[in-house]
């Protein structure tokens, strides 16, 4: 039961990561498409998207193994 709960918390962490990274990312891309930001801003926006995907992937991998979000190994 503890692994299920830890996996659920890790999946919740992945979901929250996607929301917390995705909303500003969506706003930045919308501003870039509307020409409100300079073209060089695509670099940081792409970097933010990459970091968000890596973090969400790490949480999902932990969720699949049943590891708590703040731990490296199972309890």
C-alpha positions as CSV (number, residue, x, y, z in Angstrom):
1,X,0.0,0.0,0.0
2,X,2.9,2.4,0.7
3,X,4.3,1.9,-2.8
4,X,0.9,2.7,-4.3
5,X,0.7,5.9,-2.2
6,X,4.2,6.9,-3.0
7,X,3.6,6.3,-6.7
8,X,0.4,8.4,-6.5
9,X,2.4,11.3,-4.9
10,X,5.0,11.0,-7.6
11,X,2.3,11.1,-10.3
12,X,0.8,14.1,-8.6
13,X,4.2,15.8,-8.6
14,X,4.5,15.1,-12.4
15,X,1.1,16.6,-13.0
16,X,1.8,19.7,-10.9
17,X,5.2,20.1,-12.7
18,X,3.4,20.1,-16.0
19,X,1.0,22.7,-14.8
20,X,3.6,25.0,-13.2
21,X,5.9,24.8,-16.2
22,X,3.2,24.6,-18.9
23,X,1.2,27.7,-18.1
24,X,4.1,30.2,-18.2
25,X,5.4,28.3,-21.3
26,X,2.1,28.7,-23.0
27,X,2.0,32.4,-22.2
28,X,5.5,32.9,-23.5
29,X,4.8,31.1,-26.7
30,X,1.6,33.1,-27.2
31,X,3.6,36.3,-26.6
32,X,6.3,35.2,-29.1
33,X,3.7,34.4,-31.8
34,X,2.1,37.8,-31.2
35,X,5.5,39.5,-31.7
36,X,5.4,40.9,-28.1
37,X,8.8,39.4,-27.3
38,X,12.0,39.5,-29.4
39,X,13.0,36.4,-31.5
40,X,15.9,35.5,-29.2
41,X,13.4,34.7,-26.4
42,X,12.7,31.4,-28.2
43,X,16.0,30.0,-26.6
44,X,14.9,30.4,-23.0
45,X,11.4,29.2,-23.8
46,X,12.7,26.0,-25.4
47,X,15.0,25.5,-22.4
48,X,12.1,25.9,-20.0
49,X,10.1,23.4,-22.0
50,X,13.0,20.9,-22.0
51,X,13.6,21.3,-18.2
52,X,9.9,20.8,-17.6
53,X,9.8,17.6,-19.6
54,X,12.9,16.2,-17.9
55,X,11.3,16.9,-14.4
56,X,8.0,15.4,-15.3
57,X,9.7,12.4,-16.8
58,X,11.7,11.9,-13.6
59,X,8.5,12.1,-11.5
60,X,6.7,9.7,-13.8
61,X,9.6,7.2,-13.7
62,X,9.4,7.4,-9.9
63,X,5.6,6.9,-10.0
64,X,6.0,3.8,-12.1
65,X,8.5,2.3,-9.6
66,X,6.5,3.4,-6.5
67,X,9.1,5.8,-5.1
68,X,8.2,8.8,-3.0
69,X,8.9,12.1,-4.8
70,X,11.4,13.2,-2.2
71,X,13.4,9.9,-2.1
72,X,15.8,8.1,-4.4
73,X,14.9,4.5,-3.5
74,X,11.9,2.6,-2.3
75,X,11.1,2.5,1.4
